[in-house]
Amino acid sequence: MHFEEGYVYHVYNQGNNRQKIFFSRENYLFFTKKIRTHILPHADILAWCLMPNHFHLMVYVHTPVLTRDGITRDATLSRVPRNGNPTTLNKSIGILLASYTRAIHKQQNISGSLFRKHTKSINLTKTNKITPAYFNTQFGTKINIFLPLQQYPQICFNYIHQNPVQANIVCNCTDWEFSSALDYTGLRNGTLVNKEKAREVGLIE
């Protein structure tokens, strides 16, 4: 994966062989804590959804690479190694998934790959002036409509929040606790998403 400052990305992965990656409410909450620790130093979260066997993050990248002399100095957030080598967002995502995997291995008394080998990322705001006519991922849902370039991130934003409904887990996206839909509808005052940045990039009014 390659991340550039000032762009919006859809980042996603799923369980290896589509296996479950979340087994309890505590697992979902632990994963969001990992997101806060490893992703927020690099990017603002615009939308997120954790599903039983996969996850989606929509992020605005502000610091692709962290250095010891960089912007993030908070010890609870920064994962800059003591040797001073830079930490990339790509590496931080890997650390997040590896540390979560270790915890699940211990909890479930299992071994092997929990996630698919390669986490995917799609740049939603840098398409070389070519507007995608569809939004499609390995998780399904194909939208065969033509929209202006600036609306393509909105397709992803809506897709992420509708994931639990499309999977027939709930009837309404706000019935699913583990996504940012509750925050945007005002039913929860969560702090993981940056609503101001979402407004700035045109996702909400």
N, C-alpha and C positions, 0 to 999 in steps of 0.2 A: 504494500500500500504506500502511496505517496500523498502527503498532505502539504498544502500550501496555505500560508496566512491569508485570511480575509475571504475564504471560501466556505460554502456550506456542503457538508458531506452526509450521506446516509451510510452508516456503518452497521453491519449485521453479521451474525454467525448463528449456527444451530448445532444441536447435539450431533456427535458423530453417529452416523447411521440413523439420524433423526431421533436418537434416544432422548429421554428426559434430561434436563439440566437443573430443573428446580423441583424439589421434592416436598417442600414445606414453605409456609409463609416466611419463616425465618431465613430461608435460602434467598428468597426474592429481596428481602430487606438487606441481607448481607451483601448481595450483588450491587444494590444501589449505593451502599456505603463504599464499595470498591470503585464504583464509577466516580463518586465524589473525590476519592483519594487520588485516583490515577488519571482521570480524564480532565477534570476541571482545571488543573494547572495549565493545560494545553488548549482547552476549548470550552465554549459555552454550550450547554445542552439546550437545544431548541425543542426537542420532542424525544420521548423514549417509550418503549413498551417491552416488557419482559413476558414471554410466553412460556408455557411448560417446557418446550424443547428448542426455543430460539429467542433471540433478542434483537431489537432494533434501537439504534441511536441516531438522532439527527443532530449534528454538531456544527457550530461555527468556530473554525480554527483561528485562534488568536496568537498562539505561541507553539509552532510546530516542533521547535527544539528548545529545551531548557538547558541552561548552563548554570554553573555555580554563581556566576555574576549576573544571571538573568533576572527576569521580572519576578518569578515566584521564589520567595524565601521562606514561606511558612512551612515549618518542619512537618506539619500534619498533612500538607498537600504535596510539597515538592519531593520528587523521588530522584533527585540529582545524586549520583554516586559520590562518595567521599573523595574519590580520585579526581573529581572535576570533569570527567568525561561527560559530554552532552547526552541528554535523554530525549529521544524523539517520541512523538505521539504514537507512532507505530510500535515502538518498544514498550511504551506504557500500556498499550492495549494488550500486548503479549503478557506483561507482568500481571495485569488484572486477571486474565483468563487462567494463567498458570496458578496463581495463588488461590483463585476460586476453585479450580480443579482439585488442588491438594486438599482443601477443606471438605469437598464432596467425597473424595476418595476415603478420607478418614471417617466421615459421617456414615457413608453407605457401605463401607468395607469393600470397596471395589478398586479396580486398577484399570489402566489403559486410557486412551484418549476420551475425554469428555466432550470436547468440541471438535468440529471439523478443522482440518489442518490450517486452512487459510481463511482468515476473516476477510470479508469483502467490504469495499468502500466505493461509493459512487459520488463523484463531484457533481452536485446538483446545480451549481451556478457558473460552471466553466465548461460550456459545451461547444466552443468554437463557432458560435453563432448558428448552430444547427439545433433546432428545437426537436426534442424527442417526441415522437408521435404516440408513444406508449410508455407505461411504467411497468416493468416486469422484473421479478426476482425469482430465485429458485424456490421461494416459499409460495409462489402462486400470484394470483390477481394480475391480470393484464388489462390495461386501460387503453383501448384503441381510439383515442381522441386527440385532436390537434389543439394545443393551447399555446399562447404566447410564451416566450422563453421565461419571462419573469414569474409565470404561474407554475412552472415545473416543480419548484420546491414545495409549492402548496399541495400538489398531487401527493408527494411523498409524506408531507405532514399529515394529511388526511388518511392516507394509507396506513401509516404507523398506528394512528389512534383507532382505526377501524379493524385492526388485526384480530382482536378477540371476538368481534362480531362475525367477521368473515370465517373464523374457525369454529363458529357455533358454540363458543364457550359461554357467551352472555348475549343478551338481546340488545343492550345498549352499551356503547363504549364506556360510559361512565359507571357501569356496573363492575368493571374490571379494575381492581385496586392498583395493579402494577403497571400503570402507564401515566403519562402526563395529561391525559384527557381530563382527569378530575381537577387538575390545577387550572387548566384553561377555561373550564366551565364554572370555576369559583366554588366548587364543592370541597376543595382542599387547598390549603395555603402552603403548598410544598415549596422548598427552596432549591430543588435540584435543577429546575428549568430557569432560564433567564428570559423572562417575559419581555423585558425591555429590548433585548437583542432580537427576539422573535418579532416584535413590533417594528424594529428598525429595518429588518430584512423583508418586511411586508407579509408576514405569515398571519398576523392578527392586527386588528385595528386598535 
